[in-house]
Amino acid sequence: MGAAGRYLTWAGTGLAVLGAGTAAYNLATLRTLPRQVSGVIEPVTVCVPARDEALRLPDLIADLRAQTGVPRLRVLILDDASTDGTYEAALAAIGGDERFTVLRSAAHPAPGWTGKAAACARLAARTDAAALVFVDADVRLQPQAIAAAVTELRKRGAGLVSAWPTQDSGSVAEQLVQPLLAWSWASTLPVGPANHSLRPSTAVACGQFLAVDAAAYRAGGGHAGVAASATEDLDLARALRRAGHRTALVTAGPAAHTRMYTGADDLAGGYTRWLWSAYGGRVDTGAAIGVLAALAYWIPPLAVLAGRGGVRRAGLLGYLAAVTGRLMARAVETRRPPTGADLGSALAHPVSVGYYLTLWARSHRLHRTGRLRWKQRPLVAPETPLARHG
């Protein structure tokens, strides 16, 4: 390798070491939902949007029925024009529990809305509780999870707390890509300072499990303010910050976990749905991030294979830093020691980065051609001539 190769290797290694250092800081400082809470006296409404979730929703309902420390709990579930018997499955799982209400909608989202945002907005409009908790149907909860999330919301005096669930993986594709969700912020953002900031650019949120102050939610425009967003959770947090309300990210730890996608095809479709919107939807910014990722996570291992002497040693340092950073980011998320599967996916981190960049490019291509769909719907309901001109 010539001088250019040496410089690139050391630059990539420096970035990888910086990412590992950031992950180590977050591992040492980021809060996790408490395992023991005294309980929540205020009324709490849990909102569950569900489209074609007949297989997974009953498990969540069982978890919600088992919640402790929330004596004034109410649960609203919206069957969002499902085609698989979600409504009937929900009723059977509730078993007459009067705390639960199942709503049924045959209507598709209004023009300019995503299905998720429209469903969440409808649910939020049906309650006057001071605390709202949005939970996806594929999330599994421990009995203290809702009380812990609302307690964290009130303790921080925040408008929104995102309790990041542990992301479970089954297939090889899931093991390669799913840990990148937490790694993307755990290795790039010191979350503690970000949680005390009102800067929208430093907000992190995951819509799978959100606790929200109802007044702050309305002040930020609610889901109506992010109606067309492919990442409505992140944009909702940014909207609340712009309205003057702090948002915070914590890890759920053992309180919540989820298997977001099942298999390679489901994963590819899910990520393709929204990756185009990353980095403000800008191709140039995303490409620049991609170049930095390649520099940090491809160049060092290539230097191990093709370099000699000091270059090879520098490349090995960079590769080991990348693996270590990935493992620490996973530990930030799970709050447990890494497993063998975690180690295997960390060793394959360069492959994971390549897979991610491929999905990002695919998402932009389908978005430009208007072919993005999710659960048999266009991602955003198209405007009709009447809606545009009426």
Secondary structure, DSSP 8 states (H G I E B T S, - for coil): --HHHHHHHHHHHHHHHHHHHHHHHHHHH--B--S------S-EEEEEEESS-TTTHHHHHHHHHT--S-TTEEEEEEEES-SSSHHHHHHHHHTT-TTEEEEEE-----TT-BHHHHHHHHHHTT---SEEEEE-TTEEE-TTHHHHHHHHHHHHT-SEEEEE-EE---SHHHHHHTHHHHHHHHTT--HHHHHT---GGG----TTEEEEEHHHHHHTTGGGGGTT-TTHHHHHHHHHHHTT--EEEEE-GGGEEE----HHHHHHHHHHHHGGGGGGG-HHHHHHHHHHHHHHHTHHHHHHHH--HHHHHHHHHHHHHHHHHHHHHHHHHHSS---HHHHHHHHTHHHHHHHHHHHHHHHHHHHHTT--EETTEESB----HHHHH-
